[in-house]
Amino acid sequence: EGVKDLLDDETKLVETGDLEVVEKKSEDESSIGSIYDIHLQKPYSLDDKVKFLKEAELSPGKVIRPHIFKHELLQNFSFHLFAKRPVEPIKDMASFRRSLARRVCLAALQIRLNVGGRSDDPAFTFVEFNQLDSAREGCAVCSLDMTADPPRWREAVLKSISEIRKLGIHGVTPGEMERYASALLTDAEQLAAQGDMISHGDQLAYLMETVANGHTFMSPEQSYAVTEQALSTLTLEEVNRAAAELCSHITGLNDGELTSTGKVVAVACAPKSSDNDAAFVDDDMLCQAIREACAIEVEPVEDVVVPHTLVTRAELEEAMKANPPSWESGQFSDGTPNTPADRITRPFTLRRLSNGIRVGINQNPAESQRGHLRLVAPGGRDAERRLGFKSGSLAVGARAMQEGGSFGSFSREQVELFAVDHLIMVEINCNEESLVMDFVFPTTNVGNSGYGENMKLGITGTESVLQIVREILVDFNWEEDALGRSKSSYRTAHESLGKSLEGKSTEMIMDAVTSGDDRFLSIDVDTVNAVTLEDAKNAVMSQLRPKDLEISVSGDFVVNEVLEQILQYLGTVPADANAEFEVKDATMEFDSVPKLAPGKHLDLELEDSDPRAVAYVAGAAPNQWGFLADGTSVAQRVSEADKRASDYDKQRRGHPLFGNAALSL
């Protein structure tokens, strides 16, 4: 009887796995699956006892609920503006089309904020606008989330809200409509290709969320088919109606605009400051900034012409004639036999281009239609000292390259939208010993236009990535505003470190055990500010000599096809590219950190406002390549302890990566 009480009308049994499914056709022919009748919007008796935030009236009939939280340890201003709406169950083609229209709008706005919105170095460091169906909240939550430098909080609020109003009033452009609809289709295609690799846990979580929100559950293959069908007839007018609906809670705050139903809540978090500080904000000031943002006249955005390719066929043919590429055998310094230049080897194919670039490639279908390329240039923070560059210049320069992206005659906006169109993710980092560029990309044709039989294919994601790598090496434009964003990021990271107990403790210990070696420490504000654009450019480009580069590629592709593309795009990079930045007669040895005396004990005191403690117990350990401070290696230590090692064991331990692999395991 107790079990019967638990199994009420709202209870759902959800199963996932290798089960036999009996399908039942819906009576509604327009339906795309089964419909679940759940009541997310029912009133409850406790609703009347909730203590709501106080309300403020921006103008007659325009009401929001502001709230500000302040604390001394906060170093950024964060702003959250949100509204709650009823969940619209996706149960037929009409509701599915509306959901796709909303996704196109959200993608367009996010790219405007992240690509176009930061071209003039805006105040916000992070901004996101989204609407998600939440079963836990029992509604759809539409939110603007933003962080900014405290003194520039007002500017950040004005910019982000005006961009949302621009979308709500003027909608998306035809170019944006085509671009993001194509991206949605490609994304659905990739998910369908990986459908049989989704874990039961992820599948179950998705199924439960779908059922709880009243949506129709579809397999990735079904979702792709329905997405293609819906996008083929989706119109610009439908998308712009969805844009107006998405942004109605913000556009409705302006005088003369129709006020949206429901409450709008504005929550901000800020550091404590005095009334005359530029970072000071209170409820009235926040409401005033929102009122000003809603009154700004906005103009429709102009379409950015996004190139379908960064390197034309004519340019590639000209490069092939000027610098004829060829493959050479892979050569190794540890006695490993050379690898062939004309044969595919398993599991890896290792070769060298005639300009000196080392290439390693393997086919890995574990993640369908996806690939990963990593470019490594040895040097990193160590090269700043070894080559005589200004401290922090390589790290700040690497981030500036990430923040920039202008190639040749193409603007940063064009290049970033090219990457968006081709679903490419790029990350550029500088660690202690190398400059690393990671690219994740689809291996299928992307940047397509049209649907079904009328689809015009773009180039593959693999070819797109190789074009970007080529342009970075031979035609990258360094920009002052990108350097500014890089510096701002490092300043924020360093200031945050000083307000974290664990972070500051780790920094103090690293400072003590390395005798203040700045290669292993956070870059302080003064060091960051001292780096100029010329410093950053000279430091980074000195590392991008073809003879020093190593490129590794892995993914779901045909190896021969990718090798041919690498030969064309990277093999034609001149062998003397960036030679003007090379530092002559520089030592190539990595400076070791100071050796700790045996049994050395460190006592460090960090003044803290709260009575807390952090304890670390540490000892000498090898570096990631398996070498200890006294010059011995992991392989040597293991061999000395294993007197009965076979010849195979000795050969395996003689591999230069044995220590790295053993420590990783």
Secondary structure, DSSP 8 states (H G I E B T S, - for coil): -HHHHHS-TT------SS--------SSTTBSS------TT---GGGGG------EEEETTEEEEEEEEEETT--SEEEEEEEEE------BHHHHHHHHHHHHHHHHHHHIIIIITTTT--SEEEEEEEEEEETTTTEEEEEEEEEE-GGGHHHHHHHHHHHHHHHHHH---HHHHHHHHHHHHHHHHHHHHTGGGS-HHHHHHHHHHHHHTT-----HHHHHHHHHHHHTT--HHHHHHHHHHHTHHHHTTSTTS---SS-EEEEEEEE---TTSTT---HHHHHHHHHHHHHS-----------S-SS-HHHHHHHHHHS---EEEB--SSS---B-SSS--SS-EEEEETTS-EEEEEE-TTSTTEEEEEEEEE-HHHHHHHTT--TTHHHHHHHHHHH--EETTB-HHHHHHHHHHTT-EEEEEE-SSEEEEEEEEESSB-S-BS-GGG-B---BHHHHHHHHHHHHHHSEE--HHHHHHHHHHHHHHHHHHTT-HHHHHHHHHHHHHTTS-GGGS---HHHHHH--HHHHHHHHHHH--GGG-EEEEEESS-HHHHHHHHHHHTTTS-TTTTGGG--TT------------TT---------SS-------------TTSB-TTS-BHHHHHHHH-TT--HHHHHHHTSTTHHHHHHH-
